[in-house]
Protein backbone atom coordinates (compact mmCIF):
# COMPACT_ATOMS: atom_id res chain seq x y z
CA UNK A 1 0.00 0.00 0.00
CA UNK A 2 1.03 3.55 -0.67
CA UNK A 3 0.08 4.64 2.83
CA UNK A 4 -2.42 5.93 5.33
CA UNK A 5 -2.79 9.65 5.94
CA UNK A 6 -4.23 11.22 9.10
CA UNK A 7 -5.25 14.86 9.04
CA UNK A 8 -6.78 17.00 11.78
CA UNK A 9 -6.76 20.68 12.59
CA UNK A 10 -5.40 20.28 16.12
CA UNK A 11 -2.98 18.16 18.12
CA UNK A 12 -5.46 16.16 20.23
CA UNK A 13 -7.50 14.96 17.26
CA UNK A 14 -4.30 14.12 15.35
CA UNK A 15 -3.10 11.87 18.18
CA UNK A 16 -6.45 10.05 18.17
CA UNK A 17 -6.24 9.48 14.42
CA UNK A 18 -2.64 8.30 14.75
CA UNK A 19 -3.81 5.57 17.11
CA UNK A 20 -6.37 4.43 14.54
CA UNK A 21 -4.06 4.88 11.57
CA UNK A 22 -1.12 3.05 13.15
CA UNK A 23 -3.29 0.08 14.10
CA UNK A 24 -4.72 -0.06 10.60
CA UNK A 25 -1.30 0.31 8.98
CA UNK A 26 0.13 -2.59 10.96
CA UNK A 27 -2.63 -4.84 9.63
CA UNK A 28 -2.30 -3.59 6.06
CA UNK A 29 1.52 -3.35 5.85
CA UNK A 30 1.35 0.38 5.20
CA UNK A 31 3.17 3.53 6.23
CA UNK A 32 1.49 6.34 8.15
CA UNK A 33 1.76 10.03 7.33
CA UNK A 34 0.45 12.77 9.62
CA UNK A 35 -0.01 16.49 9.05
CA UNK A 36 1.17 19.08 11.58
CA UNK A 37 -0.07 22.63 11.81
CA UNK A 38 3.18 23.53 13.61
CA UNK A 39 6.66 22.04 13.36
CA UNK A 40 6.88 21.63 17.15
CA UNK A 41 4.38 18.77 16.95
CA UNK A 42 6.31 16.79 14.32
CA UNK A 43 8.58 14.89 16.72
CA UNK A 44 5.65 13.91 18.94
CA UNK A 45 3.67 12.61 15.96
CA UNK A 46 6.60 10.43 14.90
CA UNK A 47 6.95 9.05 18.41
CA UNK A 48 3.22 8.28 18.37
CA UNK A 49 3.24 6.30 15.15
CA UNK A 50 3.82 8.51 12.12
CA UNK A 51 6.49 7.49 9.62
CA UNK A 52 6.29 10.84 7.83
CA UNK A 53 5.06 14.19 9.10
CA UNK A 54 4.07 16.91 6.64
CA UNK A 55 4.32 20.36 8.21
CA UNK A 56 2.08 23.18 6.99
CA UNK A 57 3.76 26.51 6.49
CA UNK A 58 2.39 29.44 8.44
CA UNK A 59 -0.52 31.13 6.70
CA UNK A 60 -0.33 34.73 5.61
CA UNK A 61 -2.26 37.26 7.65
CA UNK A 62 -5.98 36.94 6.98
CA UNK A 63 -5.64 33.67 5.07
CA UNK A 64 -8.08 30.95 6.24
CA UNK A 65 -6.87 27.47 7.24
CA UNK A 66 -8.87 26.01 4.35
CA UNK A 67 -6.26 27.55 2.03
CA UNK A 68 -4.24 24.36 2.54
CA UNK A 69 -6.69 22.40 0.36
CA UNK A 70 -4.84 22.89 -2.99
CA UNK A 71 -1.58 21.77 -1.37
CA UNK A 72 -3.24 18.69 0.13
CA UNK A 73 -4.90 17.78 -3.15
CA UNK A 74 -1.68 18.15 -5.17
CA UNK A 75 0.23 16.04 -2.64
CA UNK A 76 -2.47 13.35 -2.67
CA UNK A 77 -2.35 13.13 -6.45
CA UNK A 78 1.43 12.79 -6.33
CA UNK A 79 1.71 10.33 -3.42
CA UNK A 80 -1.50 8.37 -4.11
CA UNK A 81 -2.39 7.32 -0.52
CA UNK A 82 -4.82 4.46 -0.09
CA UNK A 83 -6.58 5.86 2.98
CA UNK A 84 -7.12 9.38 4.31
CA UNK A 85 -8.61 9.78 7.80
CA UNK A 86 -9.81 13.28 8.69
CA UNK A 87 -10.80 14.50 12.15
CA UNK A 88 -14.51 15.37 12.07
CA UNK A 89 -14.32 18.75 13.77
CA UNK A 90 -16.38 21.55 12.27
CA UNK A 91 -13.45 22.61 10.10
CA UNK A 92 -12.28 19.04 9.46
CA UNK A 93 -15.63 17.94 8.05
CA UNK A 94 -15.55 20.79 5.56
CA UNK A 95 -11.96 20.09 4.52
CA UNK A 96 -12.64 16.35 4.22
CA UNK A 97 -15.65 16.87 1.96
CA UNK A 98 -13.90 19.43 -0.23
CA UNK A 99 -10.76 17.30 -0.52
CA UNK A 100 -12.84 14.25 -1.50
CA UNK A 101 -14.54 16.33 -4.20
CA UNK A 102 -11.19 17.51 -5.58
CA UNK A 103 -9.87 13.92 -5.68
CA UNK A 104 -13.15 12.45 -6.95
CA UNK A 105 -12.99 10.06 -3.99
CA UNK A 106 -15.60 8.37 -1.82
CA UNK A 107 -16.03 9.65 1.73
CA UNK A 108 -17.56 7.86 4.72
CA UNK A 109 -18.71 10.59 7.12
CA UNK A 110 -18.91 9.96 10.85
CA UNK A 111 -16.89 6.74 10.67
CA UNK A 112 -16.68 5.04 14.08
CA UNK A 113 -14.70 1.90 13.16
CA UNK A 114 -13.05 0.23 10.19
CA UNK A 115 -11.30 -2.98 9.20
CA UNK A 116 -9.50 -4.22 6.09
CA UNK A 117 -11.49 -6.61 3.92
CA UNK A 118 -10.23 -10.12 3.08
CA UNK A 119 -8.05 -8.78 0.27
CA UNK A 120 -6.31 -6.35 2.64
CA UNK A 121 -6.72 -3.58 0.05
CA UNK A 122 -10.11 -2.10 0.86
CA UNK A 123 -11.64 -0.83 4.08
CA UNK A 124 -14.98 -1.77 5.52
CA UNK A 125 -15.97 1.47 7.25
CA UNK A 126 -18.78 1.62 9.79
CA UNK A 127 -20.98 4.58 10.67
CA UNK A 128 -24.07 4.96 12.86
CA UNK A 129 -27.44 5.60 11.17
CA UNK A 130 -31.07 6.03 12.28
CA UNK A 131 -30.08 7.83 15.43
CA UNK A 132 -27.59 5.15 16.41
CA UNK A 133 -30.13 2.33 16.12
CA UNK A 134 -28.19 0.67 13.30
CA UNK A 135 -24.70 0.51 11.83
CA UNK A 136 -24.04 1.03 8.13
CA UNK A 137 -20.98 -0.51 6.49
CA UNK A 138 -19.46 1.50 3.65
CA UNK A 139 -16.82 0.42 1.11
CA UNK A 140 -15.33 3.04 -1.21
CA UNK A 141 -14.61 1.68 -4.67
CA UNK A 142 -11.99 4.20 -5.72
CA UNK A 143 -8.79 5.68 -4.30
CA UNK A 144 -8.11 7.18 -1.90
CA UNK A 145 -10.63 5.77 0.56
CA UNK A 146 -11.61 8.64 2.83
CA UNK A 147 -13.40 8.89 6.16
CA UNK A 148 -14.13 11.62 8.69
CA UNK A 149 -13.78 10.33 12.26
CA UNK A 150 -15.65 12.00 15.16
CA UNK A 151 -13.57 13.34 18.05
CA UNK A 152 -12.83 10.86 20.88
CA UNK A 153 -13.75 7.84 18.79
CA UNK A 154 -10.24 6.53 19.52
CA UNK A 155 -7.89 7.01 22.46
CA UNK A 156 -4.84 9.22 21.78
CA UNK A 157 -1.78 7.35 20.57
CA UNK A 158 0.96 6.73 23.12
CA UNK A 159 4.55 7.71 22.43
CA UNK A 160 7.10 4.96 21.77
CA UNK A 161 10.79 5.42 22.44
CA UNK A 162 13.20 5.04 19.57
CA UNK A 163 10.80 5.69 16.71
CA UNK A 164 12.23 7.65 13.80
CA UNK A 165 10.62 9.27 10.82
CA UNK A 166 10.82 11.88 8.12
CA UNK A 167 9.72 15.51 8.45
CA UNK A 168 8.70 17.29 5.25
CA UNK A 169 7.76 20.97 5.03
CA UNK A 170 4.91 21.56 2.61
CA UNK A 171 5.00 24.38 0.06
CA UNK A 172 3.10 27.54 1.00
CA UNK A 173 -0.56 27.55 0.00
CA UNK A 174 -1.57 29.74 -2.93
CA UNK A 175 -3.28 33.05 -2.16
CA UNK A 176 -6.93 32.60 -1.29
CA UNK A 177 -9.82 34.70 -2.55
CA UNK A 178 -11.26 34.47 0.98
CA UNK A 179 -9.88 36.65 3.75
CA UNK A 180 -10.44 36.47 7.49
CA UNK A 181 -11.30 40.00 8.58
CA UNK A 182 -11.79 39.27 12.27
CA UNK A 183 -12.15 36.63 14.95
CA UNK A 184 -14.22 36.63 18.11
CA UNK A 185 -14.56 33.96 20.76
CA UNK A 186 -17.99 32.36 21.15
CA UNK A 187 -19.52 33.30 24.47
CA UNK A 188 -20.26 30.20 26.52
CA UNK A 189 -22.40 29.90 29.62
CA UNK A 190 -20.87 26.58 30.59
CA UNK A 191 -17.78 24.41 30.37
CA UNK A 192 -17.02 22.04 27.50
CA UNK A 193 -18.71 18.82 28.65
CA UNK A 194 -16.89 16.84 25.97
CA UNK A 195 -13.71 17.23 28.02
CA UNK A 196 -15.31 16.18 31.34
CA UNK A 197 -14.19 12.93 32.97
CA UNK A 198 -17.39 12.72 35.05
CA UNK A 199 -20.81 13.91 33.88
CA UNK A 200 -24.05 14.11 35.86
CA UNK A 201 -26.90 14.29 33.35
CA UNK A 202 -30.25 15.97 34.07
CA UNK A 203 -33.33 14.34 32.52
CA UNK A 204 -37.07 14.96 32.42
CA UNK A 205 -37.40 13.25 35.78
CA UNK A 206 -36.66 16.63 37.39
CA UNK A 207 -39.91 18.41 38.24
CA UNK A 208 -38.68 22.01 38.17
CA UNK A 209 -35.64 24.02 37.18
CA UNK A 210 -34.63 24.83 40.76
CA UNK A 211 -34.21 21.12 41.50
CA UNK A 212 -31.23 20.94 39.15
CA UNK A 213 -29.26 22.08 42.19
CA UNK A 214 -29.38 18.40 43.25
CA UNK A 215 -27.47 17.41 40.11
CA UNK A 216 -25.01 20.25 40.64
CA UNK A 217 -24.40 19.15 44.22
CA UNK A 218 -23.72 15.59 43.09
CA UNK A 219 -21.43 16.80 40.31
CA UNK A 220 -19.54 18.97 42.82
CA UNK A 221 -18.91 16.01 45.12
CA UNK A 222 -17.77 13.89 42.17
CA UNK A 223 -15.66 16.74 40.76
CA UNK A 224 -17.66 16.45 37.55
CA UNK A 225 -19.78 18.57 35.22
CA UNK A 226 -23.53 18.79 34.59
CA UNK A 227 -25.07 17.81 31.26
CA UNK A 228 -28.66 17.21 30.21
CA UNK A 229 -30.97 15.46 27.78
CA UNK A 230 -32.37 17.28 24.77
CA UNK A 231 -35.81 18.21 26.21
CA UNK A 232 -34.21 19.86 29.23
CA UNK A 233 -32.19 22.19 26.98
CA UNK A 234 -34.40 22.72 23.93
CA UNK A 235 -37.96 22.39 25.24
CA UNK A 236 -37.72 23.49 28.88
CA UNK A 237 -34.60 25.65 28.36
CA UNK A 238 -33.45 24.91 31.89
CA UNK A 239 -29.83 24.43 30.78
CA UNK A 240 -27.85 25.79 27.79
CA UNK A 241 -27.74 23.80 24.56
CA UNK A 242 -23.96 23.52 24.93
CA UNK A 243 -24.43 20.82 27.57
CA UNK A 244 -27.13 18.70 25.98
CA UNK A 245 -25.98 15.18 25.14
CA UNK A 246 -27.18 13.13 22.19
CA UNK A 247 -26.82 12.38 18.52
CA UNK A 248 -27.52 15.99 17.53
CA UNK A 249 -25.92 17.43 20.67
CA UNK A 250 -22.62 16.62 22.33
CA UNK A 251 -21.09 13.16 22.09
CA UNK A 252 -19.10 12.42 25.21
CA UNK A 253 -16.72 9.78 26.49
CA UNK A 254 -16.40 10.28 30.26
CA UNK A 255 -15.01 7.85 32.77
CA UNK A 256 -18.35 8.02 34.61
CA UNK A 257 -21.78 9.09 33.35
CA UNK A 258 -24.59 9.44 35.89
CA UNK A 259 -28.08 9.79 34.39
CA UNK A 260 -30.69 11.27 36.75
CA UNK A 261 -34.26 10.87 35.55
CA UNK A 262 -33.05 10.24 31.99
CA UNK A 263 -35.33 7.88 30.04
CA UNK A 264 -32.56 6.86 27.63
CA UNK A 265 -34.01 7.16 24.15
CA UNK A 266 -31.69 5.96 21.39
CA UNK A 267 -30.85 9.52 20.33
CA UNK A 268 -29.47 10.22 23.81
CA UNK A 269 -27.71 6.86 24.20
CA UNK A 270 -25.84 7.50 20.96
CA UNK A 271 -24.19 10.51 22.59
CA UNK A 272 -23.08 8.68 25.75
CA UNK A 273 -22.53 5.10 24.57
CA UNK A 274 -18.73 5.37 24.79
CA UNK A 275 -18.78 6.25 28.51
CA UNK A 276 -16.55 3.91 30.52
CA UNK A 277 -19.20 3.41 33.22
CA UNK A 278 -22.90 4.35 33.02
CA UNK A 279 -24.98 4.70 36.20
CA UNK A 280 -28.70 5.35 35.81
CA UNK A 281 -31.23 6.52 38.39
CA UNK A 282 -34.86 6.31 37.30
CA UNK A 283 -38.14 5.46 39.03
CA UNK A 284 -39.32 3.53 35.93
CA UNK A 285 -37.76 0.06 36.02
CA UNK A 286 -38.54 -0.30 32.30
CA UNK A 287 -36.71 2.89 31.26
CA UNK A 288 -34.55 2.18 28.17
CA UNK A 289 -31.46 3.64 29.83
CA UNK A 290 -31.16 0.58 32.07
CA UNK A 291 -30.36 -1.51 28.99
CA UNK A 292 -27.26 0.63 28.39
CA UNK A 293 -26.31 1.09 32.05
CA UNK A 294 -23.57 -0.75 33.88
CA UNK A 295 -25.31 0.05 37.17
CA UNK A 296 -28.92 1.02 37.74
CA UNK A 297 -30.92 2.32 40.69
CA UNK A 298 -34.70 2.07 40.45
CA UNK A 299 -36.02 4.84 42.64
CA UNK A 300 -37.09 8.46 42.97
CA UNK A 301 -34.10 10.69 42.23
CA UNK A 302 -35.30 13.12 44.91
CA UNK A 303 -34.67 10.40 47.48
CA UNK A 304 -31.71 8.65 45.85
CA UNK A 305 -29.47 11.62 45.01
CA UNK A 306 -29.28 13.11 48.56
CA UNK A 307 -28.33 9.67 49.87
CA UNK A 308 -25.66 9.31 47.16
CA UNK A 309 -24.24 12.70 48.05
CA UNK A 310 -24.14 11.86 51.75
CA UNK A 311 -22.47 8.48 51.18
CA UNK A 312 -19.89 10.01 48.84
CA UNK A 313 -19.07 12.77 51.33
CA UNK A 314 -18.55 10.23 54.09
CA UNK A 315 -16.36 8.09 51.83
CA UNK A 316 -14.22 11.07 50.86
CA UNK A 317 -13.84 12.18 54.48
CA UNK A 318 -12.85 8.71 55.67
Secondary structure, 3 states (H helix, E strand, C coil): CCCEEEECCCHHHHHHHHHHHHHHHHHHCCCEEEEECCHHHHHHHHHCCCCEEEECCCCCCCECHHHHHHHHHHHHHHHCCCEEEEECCHHHHHHHHHHHHHHCCCEECCEEEEEECCCCCCEEEEEEEHHHCEEEEECCCCCCEEEEECCCCCCCCCCCCCCCCEEEECCCCCCCCCECCCCCCCCCCCCCHHHCCEEEEECCCCCCHHHHHHHHHHHHHHCCEEEECHHHHHHCCCCCHHHEECCCCECCCCCEEEEECCCCCHHHHHHHCCCCEEEEEECCCCCCHHHHCCEEEECCHHHHHHHHHHHHHHHHHC
